């Protein structure tokens, strides 16, 4: 795995890190874009600081004293444990035209916080990576299952995503995953963090009931940037989605004119070309296509939004 980053750095930390790097023998280089504050070459790598408060290095060696000192200046990327158990939930595939929506929940005993932070802190869940990238991380995470780490996965199929209001079915599915995680656990010892996709009354009421039992409830956008438990859930969800996409791409039944489905994202030209070729073949859409999505409706020449049920 290559690279390491720190996020949400304030100006004081940004300048403190720069001062340290120069003192440690770093050489400042010309920045490449208006989004960068500085670039510094040091040892066998480069460190780039961005105006959004992100610092990135091409070096991922956690034993490198320079990396360790940057950690000391930057402080923890993630909010430190406030409860004995950390529960995080996140999803992937909601916006993609291909595949299931994968919702994953994890339970982390707080004693594993530091080890897991060192392991997955550098992973960028906002970027597209291959299945092998996510699977490599997952295999390392799996080592901690024997120490009390747990995770559950729930899937929303494309047919259900087409049939029901998306946020409502996600509320129900998130709750199902959460119920599984808190079973046989004293919820008063849990911090529960959920990425805010626009949760509705169904899930809010359940979370309120857990809060009344003294669970700490956090619903926040981009929660995987600040909470390790949410990042771990996001990472595992990515792995599960890419496993399915990989199997589709490798299935000869779905190779058209030399094209595979690609990433499954509507912004992927390969995916769009594949969808157009499939539609022109007059064959029914395969199981993994979300037919209610505007991308598909445009290809079919349909106008407006698809009608969905607002209840389950």
LUMSE-674536 format. One record per residue (C-alpha): residue in one letter; x negated, y, z negated; residue number from 1; chain. Coordinates in steps of 0.25 Angstrom, whole numbers, plus 5000, padded with zeros to 4 digits. Layout:
N
resn, xx, yy, zz, resi, chain
A, X, Y, Z, NUM, A;
...
END
This chain:
312
resn, xx, yy, zz, resi, chain
X, 5000, 5000, 5000, 1, A;
X, 4994, 5013, 5004, 2, A;
X, 4997, 5027, 4998, 3, A;
X, 5001, 5033, 4985, 4, A;
X, 5010, 5045, 4982, 5, A;
X, 5015, 5054, 4971, 6, A;
X, 5028, 5062, 4972, 7, A;
X, 5034, 5074, 4966, 8, A;
X, 5021, 5081, 4962, 9, A;
X, 5022, 5095, 4957, 10, A;
X, 5012, 5106, 4961, 11, A;
X, 5004, 5105, 4949, 12, A;
X, 5002, 5090, 4951, 13, A;
X, 4999, 5092, 4966, 14, A;
X, 4988, 5102, 4963, 15, A;
X, 4983, 5094, 4951, 16, A;
X, 4981, 5082, 4960, 17, A;
X, 4974, 5090, 4971, 18, A;
X, 4964, 5096, 4961, 19, A;
X, 4961, 5082, 4956, 20, A;
X, 4959, 5076, 4970, 21, A;
X, 4950, 5087, 4974, 22, A;
X, 4942, 5086, 4961, 23, A;
X, 4941, 5071, 4964, 24, A;
X, 4934, 5073, 4977, 25, A;
X, 4946, 5074, 4986, 26, A;
X, 4945, 5082, 4999, 27, A;
X, 4957, 5091, 5003, 28, A;
X, 4961, 5089, 5018, 29, A;
X, 4970, 5097, 5027, 30, A;
X, 4985, 5094, 5025, 31, A;
X, 4993, 5088, 5037, 32, A;
X, 5006, 5094, 5035, 33, A;
X, 5014, 5105, 5028, 34, A;
X, 5020, 5095, 5018, 35, A;
X, 5006, 5093, 5012, 36, A;
X, 4999, 5100, 5001, 37, A;
X, 4986, 5094, 5002, 38, A;
X, 4978, 5082, 5007, 39, A;
X, 4966, 5076, 4999, 40, A;
X, 4956, 5066, 5004, 41, A;
X, 4950, 5058, 4992, 42, A;
X, 4943, 5045, 4991, 43, A;
X, 4948, 5036, 5002, 44, A;
X, 4962, 5042, 5003, 45, A;
X, 4970, 5055, 5005, 46, A;
X, 4980, 5062, 4996, 47, A;
X, 4991, 5071, 5001, 48, A;
X, 5000, 5080, 4993, 49, A;
X, 5013, 5085, 4999, 50, A;
X, 5022, 5097, 4996, 51, A;
X, 5033, 5088, 4991, 52, A;
X, 5025, 5084, 4979, 53, A;
X, 5020, 5070, 4985, 54, A;
X, 5006, 5066, 4984, 55, A;
X, 5001, 5054, 4993, 56, A;
X, 4988, 5047, 4994, 57, A;
X, 4984, 5036, 5003, 58, A;
X, 4977, 5029, 4992, 59, A;
X, 4986, 5019, 4984, 60, A;
X, 4975, 5013, 4974, 61, A;
X, 4981, 5015, 4960, 62, A;
X, 4967, 5013, 4954, 63, A;
X, 4961, 5025, 4961, 64, A;
X, 4958, 5035, 4951, 65, A;
X, 4962, 5046, 4960, 66, A;
X, 4976, 5040, 4961, 67, A;
X, 4977, 5038, 4946, 68, A;
X, 4973, 5052, 4943, 69, A;
X, 4984, 5057, 4953, 70, A;
X, 4994, 5049, 4945, 71, A;
X, 4990, 5056, 4933, 72, A;
X, 4992, 5070, 4939, 73, A;
X, 5004, 5066, 4946, 74, A;
X, 5011, 5059, 4935, 75, A;
X, 5020, 5047, 4936, 76, A;
X, 5028, 5046, 4950, 77, A;
X, 5040, 5040, 4943, 78, A;
X, 5048, 5044, 4930, 79, A;
X, 5043, 5036, 4919, 80, A;
X, 5051, 5025, 4912, 81, A;
X, 5062, 5030, 4903, 82, A;
X, 5068, 5017, 4900, 83, A;
X, 5064, 5002, 4898, 84, A;
X, 5070, 4998, 4911, 85, A;
X, 5070, 5006, 4924, 86, A;
X, 5080, 5003, 4934, 87, A;
X, 5080, 5009, 4948, 88, A;
X, 5089, 5008, 4960, 89, A;
X, 5087, 5012, 4975, 90, A;
X, 5091, 5008, 4989, 91, A;
X, 5087, 5008, 5003, 92, A;
X, 5094, 5006, 5016, 93, A;
X, 5105, 5016, 5014, 94, A;
X, 5101, 5025, 5025, 95, A;
X, 5096, 5014, 5035, 96, A;
X, 5105, 5009, 5046, 97, A;
X, 5099, 4995, 5045, 98, A;
X, 5100, 4986, 5033, 99, A;
X, 5106, 4985, 5019, 100, A;
X, 5105, 4995, 5008, 101, A;
X, 5096, 4989, 4998, 102, A;
X, 5098, 4994, 4983, 103, A;
X, 5088, 4989, 4973, 104, A;
X, 5087, 4991, 4958, 105, A;
X, 5075, 4988, 4950, 106, A;
X, 5073, 4987, 4935, 107, A;
X, 5059, 4990, 4930, 108, A;
X, 5055, 4988, 4915, 109, A;
X, 5048, 5001, 4912, 110, A;
X, 5035, 4993, 4908, 111, A;
X, 5033, 4990, 4923, 112, A;
X, 5034, 5005, 4927, 113, A;
X, 5020, 5008, 4928, 114, A;
X, 5016, 4996, 4936, 115, A;
X, 5027, 4997, 4946, 116, A;
X, 5024, 5012, 4947, 117, A;
X, 5010, 5009, 4951, 118, A;
X, 5015, 4999, 4961, 119, A;
X, 5026, 5006, 4968, 120, A;
X, 5024, 5021, 4966, 121, A;
X, 5016, 5022, 4979, 122, A;
X, 5027, 5016, 4987, 123, A;
X, 5035, 5026, 4996, 124, A;
X, 5049, 5021, 4997, 125, A;
X, 5053, 5033, 5005, 126, A;
X, 5045, 5028, 5017, 127, A;
X, 5048, 5016, 5027, 128, A;
X, 5039, 5005, 5024, 129, A;
X, 5038, 4990, 5030, 130, A;
X, 5044, 4979, 5022, 131, A;
X, 5030, 4974, 5019, 132, A;
X, 5027, 4987, 5012, 133, A;
X, 5039, 4986, 5003, 134, A;
X, 5038, 4971, 5001, 135, A;
X, 5023, 4973, 4996, 136, A;
X, 5028, 4982, 4986, 137, A;
X, 5039, 4973, 4982, 138, A;
X, 5030, 4961, 4980, 139, A;
X, 5022, 4969, 4970, 140, A;
X, 5034, 4974, 4963, 141, A;
X, 5039, 4960, 4962, 142, A;
X, 5027, 4957, 4952, 143, A;
X, 5035, 4964, 4941, 144, A;
X, 5047, 4956, 4942, 145, A;
X, 5042, 4947, 4932, 146, A;
X, 5040, 4959, 4923, 147, A;
X, 5054, 4963, 4923, 148, A;
X, 5056, 4971, 4935, 149, A;
X, 5069, 4968, 4942, 150, A;
X, 5076, 4972, 4955, 151, A;
X, 5089, 4970, 4962, 152, A;
X, 5093, 4973, 4976, 153, A;
X, 5107, 4975, 4982, 154, A;
X, 5110, 4977, 4996, 155, A;
X, 5121, 4985, 5004, 156, A;
X, 5123, 4978, 5017, 157, A;
X, 5125, 4987, 5030, 158, A;
X, 5140, 4981, 5031, 159, A;
X, 5143, 4986, 5017, 160, A;
X, 5136, 5000, 5020, 161, A;
X, 5145, 5001, 5032, 162, A;
X, 5157, 4998, 5024, 163, A;
X, 5156, 5005, 5011, 164, A;
X, 5152, 5020, 5007, 165, A;
X, 5137, 5018, 5005, 166, A;
X, 5136, 5026, 4992, 167, A;
X, 5147, 5018, 4986, 168, A;
X, 5142, 5004, 4989, 169, A;
X, 5128, 5009, 4985, 170, A;
X, 5134, 5013, 4971, 171, A;
X, 5140, 4999, 4969, 172, A;
X, 5127, 4992, 4974, 173, A;
X, 5118, 5000, 4965, 174, A;
X, 5127, 4997, 4953, 175, A;
X, 5126, 4982, 4957, 176, A;
X, 5111, 4983, 4957, 177, A;
X, 5110, 4991, 4944, 178, A;
X, 5120, 4981, 4937, 179, A;
X, 5110, 4970, 4940, 180, A;
X, 5098, 4977, 4935, 181, A;
X, 5104, 4982, 4921, 182, A;
X, 5110, 4968, 4918, 183, A;
X, 5105, 4963, 4905, 184, A;
X, 5097, 4976, 4903, 185, A;
X, 5099, 4987, 4892, 186, A;
X, 5103, 4998, 4901, 187, A;
X, 5099, 5008, 4891, 188, A;
X, 5085, 5004, 4893, 189, A;
X, 5086, 5007, 4908, 190, A;
X, 5083, 5019, 4917, 191, A;
X, 5091, 5018, 4930, 192, A;
X, 5087, 5026, 4942, 193, A;
X, 5095, 5026, 4955, 194, A;
X, 5092, 5033, 4968, 195, A;
X, 5103, 5043, 4970, 196, A;
X, 5109, 5039, 4984, 197, A;
X, 5122, 5046, 4980, 198, A;
X, 5128, 5037, 4969, 199, A;
X, 5143, 5037, 4967, 200, A;
X, 5152, 5036, 4956, 201, A;
X, 5152, 5021, 4955, 202, A;
X, 5137, 5020, 4952, 203, A;
X, 5137, 5033, 4944, 204, A;
X, 5147, 5027, 4934, 205, A;
X, 5139, 5014, 4932, 206, A;
X, 5126, 5023, 4930, 207, A;
X, 5134, 5031, 4920, 208, A;
X, 5138, 5018, 4912, 209, A;
X, 5123, 5014, 4912, 210, A;
X, 5119, 5028, 4907, 211, A;
X, 5130, 5027, 4895, 212, A;
X, 5121, 5014, 4891, 213, A;
X, 5109, 5023, 4890, 214, A;
X, 5103, 5020, 4904, 215, A;
X, 5095, 5031, 4910, 216, A;
X, 5101, 5034, 4924, 217, A;
X, 5094, 5041, 4935, 218, A;
X, 5100, 5044, 4948, 219, A;
X, 5091, 5052, 4957, 220, A;
X, 5087, 5054, 4972, 221, A;
X, 5074, 5049, 4976, 222, A;
X, 5073, 5041, 4963, 223, A;
X, 5062, 5032, 4968, 224, A;
X, 5053, 5044, 4968, 225, A;
X, 5054, 5046, 4953, 226, A;
X, 5058, 5033, 4947, 227, A;
X, 5050, 5020, 4949, 228, A;
X, 5062, 5011, 4947, 229, A;
X, 5069, 5018, 4959, 230, A;
X, 5057, 5017, 4967, 231, A;
X, 5055, 5002, 4965, 232, A;
X, 5070, 5000, 4969, 233, A;
X, 5068, 5008, 4981, 234, A;
X, 5055, 5000, 4985, 235, A;
X, 5062, 4987, 4983, 236, A;
X, 5074, 4991, 4991, 237, A;
X, 5065, 4995, 5002, 238, A;
X, 5059, 4982, 5002, 239, A;
X, 5072, 4975, 5003, 240, A;
X, 5077, 4983, 5014, 241, A;
X, 5064, 4982, 5023, 242, A;
X, 5065, 4967, 5021, 243, A;
X, 5078, 4967, 5028, 244, A;
X, 5074, 4977, 5039, 245, A;
X, 5061, 4968, 5041, 246, A;
X, 5070, 4956, 5043, 247, A;
X, 5079, 4963, 5053, 248, A;
X, 5067, 4968, 5061, 249, A;
X, 5061, 4954, 5062, 250, A;
X, 5074, 4947, 5066, 251, A;
X, 5073, 4945, 5081, 252, A;
X, 5088, 4946, 5082, 253, A;
X, 5087, 4961, 5079, 254, A;
X, 5075, 4964, 5089, 255, A;
X, 5081, 4972, 5100, 256, A;
X, 5073, 4976, 5112, 257, A;
X, 5060, 4974, 5104, 258, A;
X, 5066, 4983, 5093, 259, A;
X, 5069, 4980, 5078, 260, A;
X, 5078, 4987, 5069, 261, A;
X, 5066, 4995, 5063, 262, A;
X, 5067, 5002, 5050, 263, A;
X, 5083, 5002, 5050, 264, A;
X, 5082, 5017, 5048, 265, A;
X, 5091, 5026, 5057, 266, A;
X, 5079, 5035, 5059, 267, A;
X, 5071, 5024, 5065, 268, A;
X, 5071, 5024, 5080, 269, A;
X, 5068, 5009, 5081, 270, A;
X, 5081, 5007, 5072, 271, A;
X, 5089, 5016, 5081, 272, A;
X, 5084, 5010, 5094, 273, A;
X, 5087, 4996, 5088, 274, A;
X, 5101, 5000, 5084, 275, A;
X, 5104, 5006, 5098, 276, A;
X, 5099, 4994, 5105, 277, A;
X, 5107, 4985, 5096, 278, A;
X, 5120, 4993, 5098, 279, A;
X, 5118, 4993, 5113, 280, A;
X, 5118, 4977, 5112, 281, A;
X, 5132, 4977, 5108, 282, A;
X, 5129, 4968, 5097, 283, A;
X, 5135, 4970, 5083, 284, A;
X, 5127, 4977, 5073, 285, A;
X, 5118, 4968, 5064, 286, A;
X, 5121, 4967, 5049, 287, A;
X, 5110, 4976, 5046, 288, A;
X, 5116, 4989, 5053, 289, A;
X, 5124, 4999, 5045, 290, A;
X, 5134, 5002, 5055, 291, A;
X, 5141, 5013, 5047, 292, A;
X, 5128, 5022, 5049, 293, A;
X, 5128, 5034, 5058, 294, A;
X, 5116, 5028, 5066, 295, A;
X, 5125, 5016, 5070, 296, A;
X, 5137, 5024, 5072, 297, A;
X, 5130, 5034, 5081, 298, A;
X, 5124, 5022, 5089, 299, A;
X, 5139, 5016, 5090, 300, A;
X, 5144, 5030, 5095, 301, A;
X, 5153, 5031, 5082, 302, A;
X, 5156, 5045, 5076, 303, A;
X, 5157, 5048, 5061, 304, A;
X, 5154, 5040, 5049, 305, A;
X, 5158, 5026, 5046, 306, A;
X, 5170, 5024, 5037, 307, A;
X, 5167, 5016, 5024, 308, A;
X, 5174, 5011, 5012, 309, A;
X, 5172, 5020, 5000, 310, A;
X, 5174, 5009, 4990, 311, A;
X, 5169, 4994, 4988, 312, A;
END
